[in-house]
Amino acid sequence: MVGTYESETPKFNRTHLEHRLTYRLQEIAHGGLSEKTIGRLKVLRGNKPDSPKRRTMKPPAGVILIREYQGIEHRVRVLTDGFDYDGKKYKSLSAIACKITGTHWKGPRFFGLRDTRY
């Protein structure tokens, strides 16, 4: 489906992908949003940037995150410039969660940090 969005489709979350494709097909067939609607959306959005970046923070260096997954306890040590898991350095918790599960996960959520804005 590279032609529709000019990029490779994600390999997960089929429902979200179906909704995006449905909207895109309607947009192609009937046209996109009117200028009036786009202007109204900009007013409602206010001064927020088009793609806001969430400020992410990680736990302090030295903290050990522990997660049991499929009966195996996994320990991750927080470093000043990344994370140490199984003797290897990683830049993100998401990469470690993917390594552990074999599927895409949001690392902070996988390690139980979702509600603390890490």
Secondary structure, 3 states (H helix, E strand, C coil): CHHHHCCCCCCCCHHHHHHHHHHHHHHHHHCCCCHHHHHHHHHHHCCCCCCCCCCCCCCCCCCEEEEEECCEEEEEEEECCEEEECCEEECCHHHHHHHHHCCCCCHHHHCCCHHHCC
